[in-house]
Amino acid sequence: MTNLLLLVSGCYFAGSIPFGLLLGRIVKGIDIRHFGSGNIGATNAGRVLGKKWGLICLVLDAFKGLLPTLLIPKLIYGPDYAALSHLTVLGGISTIVGHMFPIWLGFRGGKGVATSLGVVGILGPWGLSAGVIAFIGSFFVWRIVSLSSILAATTYGVFELATLRPSPFTPETWSRGLFAITVPLLIIIQHRTNLRRLIKGEEPKFTSQSSESKGTSQQTTT
């Protein structure tokens, strides 16, 4: 039980590192939550700080999903532990939840897309490839990050469940099947305000702007 708590808390705290907020303070001396969408994720970092810093935030958020998922379960339980695959999934979910609901920021964090990108790079690289293709195709057509993120998450979940057919919930695969349902659903829930604007046709396309641009009128993702 102690090891399980170490796993969950270690991955959660790693995921809760607010790289977007830290970059805003380092690069421009601002609280990124007061500009753009008010989100700490890579999309808002790109809008407020510039595309270069948005990309850096994306990479950092992805690595904070990838590294804890890959390393922490092995460090705690050892590489040969029988249930390591399930514990790796648990670590990945904990990391994503840490990004979405960081304790340091009153449990108001990012939308989990970039951190999930790093996690699924470990858990399901082929599903990740399908999701990335869906994101690129959608963004090329509409240039709306929230829509592209939702489609990418959904594509990943469907692809993973199809890969695990005919039964995604065997003793060996149940955690991956659960992840393929839970994480895309969490990402969609985090985008609920974006979905309402998409339905109304009011969701903005992605543009980069400086921190001096007008405040909180645009809402996006990550």
C-alpha positions in Angstrom: 0.0 0.0 0.0 2.9 2.4 0.8 4.4 1.8 -2.6 1.1 2.4 -4.3 0.8 5.7 -2.6 4.3 6.6 -3.6 3.6 5.8 -7.2 0.3 7.8 -7.3 1.7 10.8 -5.4 5.0 10.8 -7.3 3.4 10.8 -10.7 0.7 13.3 -9.6 3.3 15.8 -8.3 5.4 15.4 -11.4 2.3 16.1 -13.6 1.3 19.1 -11.5 4.5 21.1 -12.4 3.0 24.2 -14.1 5.5 24.7 -16.9 3.3 27.2 -18.7 3.0 29.3 -15.6 6.8 29.1 -14.9 7.7 30.0 -18.5 5.4 33.1 -18.3 7.2 34.3 -15.3 10.6 33.6 -16.7 10.1 34.9 -20.2 7.9 37.9 -19.6 7.5 38.2 -15.9 3.8 37.7 -16.1 1.2 35.3 -14.7 0.0 33.5 -17.9 -3.4 32.9 -16.2 -4.2 36.6 -16.6 -3.8 36.6 -20.4 -5.3 34.8 -23.4 -7.5 32.0 -22.3 -6.1 32.0 -18.7 -5.0 28.4 -19.2 -1.5 27.2 -18.2 -1.1 24.8 -21.2 1.0 25.0 -24.3 -1.7 26.6 -26.5 -2.1 29.6 -24.3 1.6 29.8 -23.8 2.0 30.0 -27.6 -0.7 32.6 -27.8 0.7 34.8 -25.0 4.5 34.2 -25.2 4.9 33.3 -28.8 5.0 30.1 -30.8 8.5 29.2 -29.8 7.7 29.2 -26.1 4.4 27.5 -26.8 6.4 24.7 -28.4 8.8 24.5 -25.5 5.9 24.3 -23.1 4.4 21.5 -25.2 7.6 19.5 -25.1 8.0 20.1 -21.3 4.4 19.1 -20.6 4.8 16.0 -22.8 8.0 14.9 -21.0 6.4 15.4 -17.6 3.9 12.8 -18.8 6.4 10.5 -20.4 9.2 10.3 -17.9 7.2 9.6 -14.7 5.1 7.0 -16.5 8.2 5.3 -17.8 10.4 5.5 -14.7 8.5 5.8 -11.4 6.7 2.4 -11.5 10.0 0.7 -12.3 11.9 2.6 -9.6 9.3 1.7 -7.0 8.5 -1.9 -8.0 11.4 -3.0 -10.2 11.3 -3.8 -13.9 10.3 -7.4 -13.4 7.2 -6.8 -11.2 4.3 -8.9 -12.5 1.7 -6.1 -12.4 4.1 -3.5 -13.8 2.0 -2.8 -16.9 -1.1 -2.0 -14.9 0.9 0.2 -12.5 2.4 2.1 -15.4 -1.1 2.9 -16.6 -2.0 4.0 -13.1 1.1 6.2 -13.0 0.1 7.7 -16.4 -3.4 8.6 -15.2 -2.0 10.1 -12.0 0.4 12.3 -14.1 -2.4 13.5 -16.3 -4.7 14.3 -13.3 -1.8 16.2 -11.8 -1.6 18.4 -14.8 -5.4 18.9 -15.0 -5.8 19.5 -11.2 -2.5 20.8 -9.7 -2.6 21.3 -6.0 -0.4 24.4 -6.3 -3.0 26.2 -8.4 -6.1 25.4 -6.5 -6.7 22.3 -8.7 -7.2 24.5 -11.8 -4.7 23.4 -14.4 -4.4 22.6 -18.0 -6.6 20.4 -20.2 -4.2 17.5 -20.3 -3.5 17.1 -24.0 0.3 17.6 -24.1 0.8 15.6 -20.9 -1.4 12.8 -22.3 0.8 12.9 -25.4 3.8 11.9 -23.4 1.9 9.2 -21.4 0.5 7.5 -24.5 3.9 7.6 -26.1 4.7 4.9 -23.5 1.4 3.1 -23.2 0.2 3.1 -26.9 2.6 4.5 -29.5 0.5 3.3 -32.4 -2.6 4.8 -30.9 -0.6 8.0 -30.4 0.3 8.0 -34.1 -3.3 7.7 -35.0 -4.2 10.6 -32.7 -1.4 12.8 -34.0 -2.6 12.2 -37.6 -6.1 13.1 -36.6 -4.9 16.3 -34.9 -2.8 17.4 -37.8 -5.6 16.7 -40.3 -8.1 18.6 -38.3 -5.8 21.5 -37.5 -4.8 21.8 -41.2 -8.5 22.1 -42.2 -9.9 24.2 -39.3 -7.0 25.6 -37.3 -8.9 25.1 -34.1 -6.8 23.5 -31.4 -9.7 22.5 -29.1 -11.5 20.6 -31.9 -8.3 19.0 -33.1 -7.4 17.9 -29.5 -10.9 16.4 -29.0 -10.7 14.5 -32.2 -7.2 13.3 -31.5 -8.2 12.1 -28.0 -11.2 10.3 -29.4 -9.2 8.7 -32.2 -6.6 7.4 -29.8 -9.3 5.9 -27.6 -11.1 4.2 -30.5 -7.8 3.0 -32.0 -6.7 1.5 -28.7 -10.0 -0.3 -28.0 -9.9 -1.7 -31.6 -6.4 -2.9 -31.0 -7.5 -4.7 -27.8 -10.5 -6.4 -29.5 -12.3 -8.7 -29.1 -12.0 -8.1 -25.3 -10.2 -5.0 -24.1 -10.8 -6.0 -20.5 -8.9 -9.2 -20.0 -6.7 -9.7 -16.9 -3.7 -8.6 -19.0 -5.3 -5.6 -20.8 -8.0 -4.2 -18.6 -5.9 -1.2 -17.5 -5.1 -0.2 -21.0 -8.8 -0.5 -22.0 -9.8 1.6 -19.0 -7.2 4.2 -19.9 -8.5 4.3 -23.5 -11.9 5.3 -22.2 -11.1 7.4 -19.1 -8.4 9.7 -20.4 -10.2 10.8 -23.7 -13.3 11.3 -21.6 -11.4 13.5 -19.1 -9.9 15.5 -22.0 -13.4 16.1 -23.5 -14.8 17.1 -20.2 -11.9 19.6 -19.7 -12.9 21.1 -23.1 -16.6 21.5 -22.2 -16.6 25.3 -22.6 -14.8 24.9 -25.9 -17.5 22.4 -27.0 -20.2 24.9 -26.2 -18.4 27.6 -28.3 -17.9 25.1 -31.1 -21.6 24.3 -31.2 -22.3 28.1 -31.4 -19.6 28.6 -34.0 -17.8 31.0 -31.7 -14.5 29.0 -31.1 -11.5 31.1 -32.2 -8.8 29.8 -34.5 -5.3 29.6 -33.2 -3.2 32.7 -33.5 -0.1 33.9 -31.6 -0.2 37.1 -29.7 1.9 39.0 -27.2 1.1 39.3 -23.5 0.0 42.9 -24.2 -2.9 41.7 -26.3 -6.3 41.8 -24.9 -7.0 39.5 -22.0 -9.3 36.6 -21.5 -11.6 36.7 -24.5 -10.3 33.6 -26.2 -10.5 30.1 -24.7 -8.5 27.1 -25.9 -6.8 24.0 -24.8 -4.0 21.8 -23.6 
